[in-house]
Amino acid sequence: MSSLEDAAAEQGPETMEPIPAENDANAAHIITVTVGATVPTGFEHTAAEEVKEKIGVDVHISKDRGRIYFPITTDKLFQVHLLRSVDNLFVVVDRYDHYTFKESKEETLKELQELASKLPWTNALEVWKLNRSFKKKKCFRKGGSGAKTKPNTEAVDATTEEQDLPQAAAAVETQANVEGIPEEEESTEAAPEAKVIKFRVTCSRAGDKHSFSSNEAARDFGGAVQEFFQWKADMTKFDVEVLLNIHNDEVVIGIALTEESLHRRNISHFGPTTLRSTLCYGMLRLCKPQASDIILDPMCGTGAIPLEGAIEFNSSFYVAGDNNDMAVNRTVNNVFHIQRRRADKGSASGMPIDTVRWDLCSLPIRTSSIDIIITDMPFGKRMGSRKKNWDLYPSCLREMARVCRPGSGKAVLLTQDKKCFSKALSRMGGLWRKLHTVWVNVGGLHAGVFLLKRTANTFGQTPEDVYDACVIWRRWSYR
């Protein structure tokens, strides 16, 4: 049977149909569990809207930014994997909103050890088992299942990173007892004797009032989980990834349902600043694309934004361009990759995207012909420089105002160079009006997604607009 998770990663653009359970017992035994999802920081409410719209359940937004929780029945598990706004998924074993930690480190770690045997694991393991049955029966991917960590035969694994929180993975490498594995966890693939379950514990911790480190919590909790289930610890080729998420006094224990982040679903040719597909989806939802809208990304990079738009909002038409040959080639290759993947699955391979190489300050586009502009502007970190942004941003905003429809056009612009952007926006002579700002975390950088509305003012006729146009023209003509 096809993997829901793999289908989301490999099939990507196709609209997936529910996959019927091969086992009638699974179909009959429906339980309700809580699923947690990590989402781009700042777009929690956008993700909650998508869950409500597509699954029809209410969502709890965690005080730990970047996480949401919602109930789901196991017969609708496949729908969770089709969400476009979530990075990683996990089923919640138990959750404590106000966990009281002991004052001393030793007492706290001992309490975490004791907690492992008291948790209600049964339903979460049932969901994990059902989730595994969706997957293709194949070997583990090269480099492990999920995070790129090196095997460690000692008690504690090196700290890794998930988004912007410190992580720790713990493994106590001793052989597990087959007899100790829960009966429901026996693999149908292992013959003639049952397969030993391999696991690891990953801890993410935020807050400065804890007496323990992430490594210590993962090590001691992981050791207790191993003793309770008699599983075998393995840092790379694990079957079960147990998550221990601690945010101040909130503690959530879960089991991962995704091997790797779903945000990689569209891109095969990455660039230095490739946006996560989940962040692209959040930006697209902000501007609410309508049927027949023409949507422009003038600095497309690898094409992550128009690709996500063409897949999820395919009634609009997307024009992607960049002034860098390598960026344009990456975008074209990513489009071809998805088209080939669709063709291999027997689906229609056409996508409403055109890709062009151009000068973004002098676009070969008619005035007032674009409905929505959505792009990732250079931060001046890995691409461009902050000094160049002082000339680039005003020129870009003017050209965007020229091609965007007065009175109805919108722009959704992502940048970390907030000071330069605000100054450039104030010099546009009333061509743009800022409606909303979403603050997001992009690779550890605090950035803003700015939703702008094109005013009804005529381009090139306001006093500030005419003055800035002359200044920009002189600067560029003497280069």
PyMOL commands that set and color helices and strands:
alter all, ss='L'
color gray80, all
select helices_A, chain A and resi 4-11+24-28+44-54+74-80+105-116+122-134+178-180+183-185+214-229+262-264+277-287+304-312+325-344+386-403+418-426+463-477
alter helices_A, ss='H'
color red, helices_A
select strands_A, chain A and resi 32-38+60-61+67-73+88-96+161-162+165-170+198-206+232-233+240-247+250-256+294-297+317-322+353-357+372-376+410-415+432-442+445-454
alter strands_A, ss='S'
color yellow, strands_A
deselect
rebuild
show_as cartoon
